[in-house]
């Protein structure tokens, strides 16, 4: 045998003791000594992973806020919300939103979503940018009216956009005295 082939074996034996001096229990005690160290390493690694996950979540939140600020600056921002009050005379199916003659949003509601709105939910329907000045906001509501008939109604609002964010509400409510739904578009102050 060559010396270069034997040298690593000899070095290994010198470092760990001779093979003849090691008892069968020696590997077990060595493994038992490394088990707590491995468990501590695993626990430390788990804590590092959890801390990294938390940092990623915080970074994601910060990036979302930054994206919102960059895409929709407060001085040009317009946000449109939809709410439903009562809903006895109208069952919501779709809403289409037009600003200055261009359709900017539309939504087809599932029965579950329509029910959530009836229970007091408010949907952020649209968010975008508008220049300062006067704009026309038109909302068209489609659904089922009284006696399960198809119903389509539109409403509009002249919006004077100044500096700062504008918040617009599309509201569906019941007119008891007329036995029909009422559709409103109003600016939140």
N, C-alpha and C positions, 0 to 999 in steps of 0.2 A: 504494500500500500504506500502511496505517496504521503509525504509529510503535509502537503497542503490539504489533503482530504482528511487527515487525522486531527489537524490543528483546531478546527472549529469544535470538534467533539470534546477535545481536551479542555478547551476554554470553557465550554458549557458545563463540563463536570466540575471544574475548579470554581466556577461562580456559584453553582447550586450545591456543592458538596459532591463527594464521590457517589457513584451509583451503588456501590456496595454498602456505604454507610446509611443510605436512605432506607427507611422502613416503609412498609405499605401504608402506614398511617400518615406519613409525611405529606403526600399529595393531598390527602383529605384535609389536613390542617392548613395547608397552603390555600386550598380552595375555600375553606371556611373563613380564612383571614381576608380573602379577596371579595367574598360575598357582601359583607357590610360596605366595603368600599364601592362595589358596583351598585348597591342599592342607593348609597349616598350620591353617586354620580348620576344615577337615573333620576333621583328626586331633584337634584340640581338642574339637570337637563329639562325636566318637566317644568320647573319654575321659570327657566329661561324661555321656553316655548310659550308659556302663558303670558309672560311679560312682553314678548315679541308680538303675540296676538293682540294684546291691549294697545300696543304702540301702533300697529297696523290699523286698528279700528279708529283710533284718535286721528291718525293721518288721513284716513278715508273721510272722516267727518270734516276735518279742516279743508280738504280738497273740494268737498261738495259745497261748503260755504263759499270758498274762493270762486268756484265755478259759477255759483248763483250770482255773486257780486260782479263778476266779469261779464257774464252773459246778460244779466238784467240789472244794470246800475239803478240805484234808487231814484235818480232824477228822471229817468225815462221809463221806469217800470209801470206796467199796468197788470193787475191780477183780477181775474174774474172767478167768482165763487157761485155755486149753485146750491139752493136750499129749497125744500118742499115743506109747506105747511098744510096739514090735514090730508089732502089728497082724496076726498070723497068723490069729487066730480071729475077727476082726471087721473089716469094711470100713465105714468111717464114711460116712453119708449126711446126716443132720441132727442138730442138737442144739437143744433148747429149754430155756431157763432160766427158772425161776419163783422169785421171792422173795416170801415171805409170801402165797402164793396168787395173785399177779399175774404173768403172763408178762412178762418184761422184755427178753428177747432170744431170737432163734431164727436159725439159719443153715443153709442148704442148701449142701453142699460139692460142688465140682466134683471130678472125678478128679484133676486137677492139684493142687488145694488139699489133698486128702486125702493125696496122695503127699508133698507138702511137709511135712505134719505127721508122716508116717511117717519122714521123713529127719531128724527132730529139731526141726522148727519148733515154735514156740509162738505161739498166736494170742491177742491181747487180745480176748476174747470180749465183755466187757461192762464198762462203767465207769459208776458212778452214785453216788447219795448214800443213806445209811441213817442213821436216828436211832440213838442209843445204845440198847442193850437187846438182847434176844434175837430172832433172826430165823431163819426156816426157808428154806434154799436147796435147791431141787430141780432136778436136771438129768435130762432124758430124752434118751437116745441112740437113734437109729434107723439101721439099716444092714443089711448082709448078714453073717450068721453063718457057721458051718461048713456045708458042703454047699450053699452059696449060698442059704440060707433067710433069709427076712426075720427080723430080730431087733430087738426093742425092749426097752430096759432103762432103769430109772430108779434114781437114787440121791439121797440127801438128806443134809443136814448142818444141825445146829442151830448157828447162828453167834451168838456173843456179841459184839456190836459195842460196843467201848468208844470212848474218845476216841483219835483217830488213824486213819490209813488201814488198811484190812484188804485183804489180797490172798488170793484163793481160787483154787485150782487144780482144774480138772476134768481127770482123768487117765484115759486108757484104756490098760490093759495086758493082757497075756496071762497066764492062769494055766495053766502047762504041766501041772501035776498033774491039773487038772480038764478040760483041753482046751477051755477056754472063755474069753471075755474077762472082765475085771474092770473095773468103773467106780468110780472114787473121787472124792470131793470132800473136799479138805482145805485147811486154812488155812496159808498160808506164815507162818513166824515171822520 
